[in-house]
């Protein structure tokens, strides 16, 4: 078979399996991490479709590996182990060690002359991987299909990769992957849900969406008038089944902007969003500003936006689940306007192709408001930029305490031990104490933003009088 033959097969073999009436969520490539957030010296965990995985760097082959997070011996989590001196991943329980291909290379308890490690039962399942557009993808289904199934990438970025400035973000969300997709495919909620963050109620108006093409692999739609009551131009929307969508908008004011979302299913009632915001600006000023903005700073804003609708979406899908046996989606939701065309198209795709990532499973118990607003475990701890920024903030707070204590201790000496300079030195020490205290408090507020979200979304702040 020639390279051209393989290329043609890659283009024709469908994601989701070969059954034209059913979409299989296993036979898909999924993003599981930004490569820039991975540490080659550490083991990283991820759960994909209810399957625990461990991500690690194979120094011997210079590539990332994704394994099932279970040692075949006694099913201990490999992610609790280490990468040993030979570049093998070592189980923490009994020291069994595995190469990048998943083959067992060492069983310390085995007597000389035996070869239990050569048995297929001694191997760890290894998932096919692909790195595309800065994301690490893993293939969830049959390994032999991986090379013949296209990786879901963003077409406009692939066409001109050097022309885009991209802001990236991610977060583990406490609701289903389909609930996330339903939300991001709906442009009409932006002025209300995200009022005062990235939206404004004054921009609300009729939203006339049109689905132009649809099928097992997704759909394509158009919003002819576009956002802000037609002030920005036509917006198109692409949904690539089962978990990728992007809005595409070109305006004279801002240039071309994409809103890209990958929705990766973790388990029932939980998913990870990989949000990407590619820009082609008409002016160099915003491009310079974005390229010089610390990643952690933009992540604080992105987390705040996600929290605008996080709580009510968590409960919305539970209300919907209670009706699933007695009502269709059209009966459960009242969808009288064209603003819900993309939402309806998503659910029609799911029903038509039996596209349930967790068939037969029920949602887990409701989370508390405090749990829903967690930022540390849902983002910060897994983000290279934010976790480092949090460490720096904590260090700076300690420095401020140290400065204040030193100034406080020296104040009596400065007040009486330097003659005519005593008053000036005392004032300087007092200013240092005060400034350090203010900085310590301000850094404390910043530290909290890495740990938890706002209890009241900006849309619910009281309006100013006269508005």
N, C-alpha and C positions, 0 to 999 in steps of 0.2 A: 504494500500500500504506500503510495507516494504522500509527501507532505501536503500536496494540494488536496488529495483525497481526504486526509485527516481533517484539514481545514474546513472542507465542505461539510463533513460529518459534524464537526463542532458547531457549525452554524445551523444545522438542521435537527440535531438531537435535542428534544425539548426538556426544559427544566420541569420538574414535577412528574416525571415518568411518561410512559408511552400510552397509557390509557387515555383516550380522548375525552372521557367523561369524568375523570377523577384527577385531581391534583394531589400528588404525593409530596408532602412537606419534607420528607427525608431526602428525596432526590434533587437537592438544591445546594448551591454554594451560599454560605452565610458569612458575613463579616463578624469576627469575634474580638478584634482589637485593632487600634491604630498601632502601626509598627513603632512609631515614635514613643509610645507609652510602655513598651516592653523593655525589660532589663535582661540582658544576656546572661547575667550572673544569678538570676533568680527564677524560680518556678512561679508561673502565673496560672490561676484557675479561671475557668469559665464553665457555665452550664448551658448546653445547647440542646433544645428539645428534650429536656429532662434528663440529659446525659452529662455527667460530670467529666470535664476534660482538664488536662494540664498542658500548658504551653511552655516549651523550653527551647533553648538555643543549643543546637548540636554543633559543638566546636570542631568535631572531626569532619563534618560535611559542610560546615559554614551555612547552615540553613535553620529555619525555625521548624519545630516539630509540634504536632498536636496529638497527644495520646489520650486514650481512655484513662481516667484518673483512678485506676485500680490495678494493683499488682495481682497477677494470676495465681499467686501462691495462696494468700489468705485474704485477698481483696482489700488490703490496706491502701490508703490514699497515697499515691506516688508524690503528690504535691507537698506532702509533709516531709519528703526526703530531701535529696540534694543532687547536684551534678558533681560526680566524683572526679578524682585526679585524672582518670582516663577519658573524661568527657562523656561518661555514661550516666544515665539517670538511675539513681539508686533508691530502692525501697527503704523506708525508715524502720520497717518492722524486723526484717531478717537480712537485709543487705543484698537481696537479689538485684542485679544490675542489668540494664537493657540498653542496647544500641539504638541509634536513630531510626532503624527500620522496625523496631519493636521486638527484635530477637533477644532472647536471654543470653547474656554473655558470662554471667557468674552466679553460682549458687554456693555461698560459703559453707553451708552445712553438708555439702555432698562429699562423700568419700572419694578418694583418688580412683580413677578408672571408670567411674560412672559418667553418664552423659544425659542426665534428665533435662538439661537446658536445651537440648536439640529437639525436644518434643514441641509440636505446634501448640500444645497446651501451656507451654512456658512463655509464649509470646504475649506481648501487650498489643491491643488493637491500636493501630496508627491511622489517623485520618489524613486524606489527601489535603494539601494546602496550596494556596496560591496567594501571591502578593500583587495587588492591583490598586493603583491610585492611592498608595499609602496605607491601605488596609490589609490586614491578614484575614484571608478567607479560609474556611474549612468546609469540606464536603461531608454532609451528614449521612448519605446513603451508601449504595454499593460502590466500593472503591473503583471497580473497573469502569464505571460510568463517568467518573469524575473528569477525566481528560476529554471526554466527548460532550460534556455539558457546559454551556457558556457561563462564565462568571458574570454576575449582574453588575455592570459598571455604568457610570453616567456618560452617555454618549457625547454631549457637548464638551465635557472635560477631555475625553479621549481624542476628540477631533483637534483640539488645540491646547494641549496640557500646559504650555508655557505662558499662555495668555491670561491665566486666572490667578487671582489672589484668593486663598481659601481659608476661612475660619472653620475649625473643627470643634465638635463637642460630643459628649456622650453622657448617658446616665441610665442606671437601672430603674425601670419604672414599675410601679405597683399595679399594673393592669395588663390585659392581654395584648398581644401583638396586633390583633385586628381592631381593638379599641384605639390603639395608637394610630394605625393607618386611617381609620375613620376620621379621627380628629385632624390629622395633618392634611388630608385630602379636602377638607372643608374650609375654603377661604372666608366664608361668611361669618365665622365666629370671631375673627381677628379684631374687629373694632370694639367688640363688647368684652370678651374674655380678657383681652390683652390691652384694654384701655389704660393709658398712662405708662405702659411698658413699651410695646411696639405697635400699638393700635390707638385709635381715637374714635369715640362714639359718633363724632360729627361726620366721619367718613362712611358711616353705614348707609346702605341703600340697596336697591334691587340687585340681585346677583343671578345672572342668566347663564348657567353652565350648560354645556352641550358635550355629550359623549360622541366622539366621531368614529372610533374603532374600538372593538372589544373582542376578547376571546380568552382561551385558556391561559395565555401568557400575559394577560393584563389588558389595559385599555389606555386610550389617549383621548384627552378632552380639551376644550377651548372655553375660555371666558373672554368673549369678544370685547366687552367694554373694559374689563380689567379693574384693578384696585383703585381706591380713592375716587370712586364715581367717574372713572374714565380718564383721570388726569395722568395716568402713567402708561397707558397703552394695553394692548391685548396680552393676556397671560395664557400659556398652555400648560397642561398637566399630563405627565406620563406616569403610569403605574406599571411597574414590571413585577409580575407575580413571582413569589408571594410577598416580598417585603421591601421593595424599593419604590420610591416615588420622588418626583421632583416637579416643582413649579418653575417655569421659565418666563422671565419678563425682561423686555428691553424698553427703556424709556430714555428720553432726551435728557432728563434731569440726572439720572443715576447710572446710565449705561446699562449693561446686561447683568442681571442677577439671577441666580438659581437658589432655590430652597430645596435642599436634598435631604431625604430621610431614609435611612436603612432601619428597618424594624426587625430585630433578631429575636426569635422566640426562645426564652429561657426555660420557663415551665408554665403550667396553667396559671394565669393571673399575674405573670411577670414577663417583662421583655427588656431588652436593652435598645435604646435609641442611639444610633450614630448619626448625628446631625451635621451637615456640611453646608457652608454658605459661600459658594464661589462668586466672585465679583470680577467684572470687567468694567472699570470705571471710565467715565468720559473725562474725568479730571485726575491729575496726579496727586492732588492733596489728600483725598480720602484713601487712596491706595497707600500713600506713605504713612498715614496715621494708623491704618489697620496693620500694616506690616511691622510697625514699631510698637504695637500694643502687646503687653505681656499676655501670654495664653491664659494664665490663671485669671486675669482680670476679665477677659471676655467670657470665661467659663462661669464666673459669678453671675454675670448678666443672663447667660443662657439658662442656668439653673433657675433663676428667678422667673424667667418666662415659662419654663416647663411647670413650675409650681402654680402658675396662674390657673391652670385647669386640672392639676393633678388630683385634687381631692374629689371633685365632683365626677371625674371620669372613673375613679376607683369604685364609686358607688353606682354610677350609671350602668356599668356592665353587669353588676349584680342584679339590678332591677330588670335588665333585659334577660338575664339568664332565667329568672323566675317565670318568664312568659314563653320560653322557647318551645315548650311542648304543646302549647295551646294556640300560639299566634305566629304568623310569619313576620318577617321584619317589617313589611309594609303595614301590618296590623299593629305591631308593637310601637312603631314610630309613626307619627303623623307628619307626612312629608308633602305638603301642598304646593311648595314652590320649587323652581328650578335650581335654587341654591343648594339643594340636597341631591342633585343628580349624581355627583361623584360618590357620595356616601351610599346611595342606592345601588350604583354600579358595583361597588366593592362587595356589598352583601349579595347581590345577584351572582357575582363571580363565585363567591364562597358557596352559595347554595347550588348553583349549576354544576360546579366541578367538585362537590363534596369536599371542599378545601378546609377541613378542620385540623389544625396542628395537634390537638390533644383530644381525639374523639373519645366520647364517653366519660371524660373527666369533668369534675365540678370545680368551681372556683374555691380557693382557700378562704378561711375566715377573714372577715373585715379587719383592716388595720386601724389603729388609733390615729388621730390627727397628728400626734407627735411622731409616730412612725412614718406617716406619709410625707412629712416635711424633712425627713432625714436627708442630709447631703453628704455626710462623711462616708457612710458605707455604700451609698448608692452612686457616689462619684469620686470624692476626694481621694480616698485610699487607693483607688485604681488609676488615678491620673498623675502622670509624672510631674507635670507643671504645678498642679494644685497641692499635691502632697509636699513638694519641696517648698512652695510658698508658705504653707502652714507651718512647716518646721522653722522657716526664717522668721515668721511673725512671732512664734513662741520664743525664739532666741532674742529677738529685739525687745520683747517685753521684759525678759530677764535683764537685759542690758539697761533698760530704763530704770528698773528697780535698783540695780547696782549704782547707777549714776546718782539717783535720788538719795540713797543711803550714804554714799561718799560725801555728797554735798551737805547732807544733814549733819554728819559727823564733824565735818570741817568748819561748819558755820561759827561755832563759838570761838575757835582758834582764829578764824579770819576776822572776827569782829573786834578782837582785842590785841592781836599780835602783830599787826602791820601798820601801826601808826595812822597817818593821814589816809592811807589806802584802805583802811579797815572797812569803812562804810561802803565803798564801791565793791569791795570783794564780798562783803556780806550780801549786798543786793544781787550780785552775780550768782552767788550760791543759792539764794532764795529763788531767783528766776530759774535756775537749773532744776531745783526741786519741783517747782510748779510745772515747768515745761515737760519734765520727765513724767510727772503724774498724768498730765493731759495726753502725752504720747502713749503712755501705758493703757489708759482708758480707751483711746481711739484704736489702738492695736487690738485691744480686747474685743471691740465691736467688729473689727475686721476678722478676727479669729472665729467669731461665732458664725460669720457668713460662709465659712468653709464647713461648718458642722451641721447647720440646720437652716431651713428656709423661713420666710416671713409668715407669720400667723394670719395676717390680713393682706390679701392681694391689693395692689394699687387701685384697681377698678372700684374698690369699696371704700376708698378714702372719701371723707366728706368733700363735697364740691365747694369751691370758694363762692362767697356771696356775689351775686350779680351775674353768675354764669348759669 
